Amino acid sequence: MVSYQSPSKPPVQFSGSTIQLPGQHVLELDKTVLPFLVRKGFHPKLGARPMRDAVEKLVGDAVSECLLQERQTSGALTLDEMRDCLIVL
């Protein structure tokens, strides 16, 4: 299990193929999500240091879009290859 915690934000935890968000919300990860996050979060000179920012932005954007559209979802996070972004189904 990997846990990211910022002093001003609640923790986000990764465990296998799930992301545990604050408030008992769980996202199930599609098999395409982790390679996408690694690709977006890795920098040739900085290594994996930008990973936290990439995960927060990409997952946050997908969850925010879902909330703004007020859609009922299954909680599955997957890659939209046409738009090169993550979406919640």
MOKAMO-V800926 format. One record per helix or strand. SS is the DSSP state (a for helix, b for strand). FROM is the first residue (numbers start at 1). TO is the last residue. If there is no record, write none. Layout:
ss->SS from->FROM to->TO
ss->SS from->FROM to->TO
//
This chain:
ss->b from->2 to->6
ss->b from->9 to->15
ss->b from->18 to->21
ss->b from->25 to->29
ss->a from->33 to->41
ss->b from->43 to->43
ss->b from->47 to->47
ss->a from->51 to->69
ss->b from->76 to->80
ss->b from->85 to->88
//
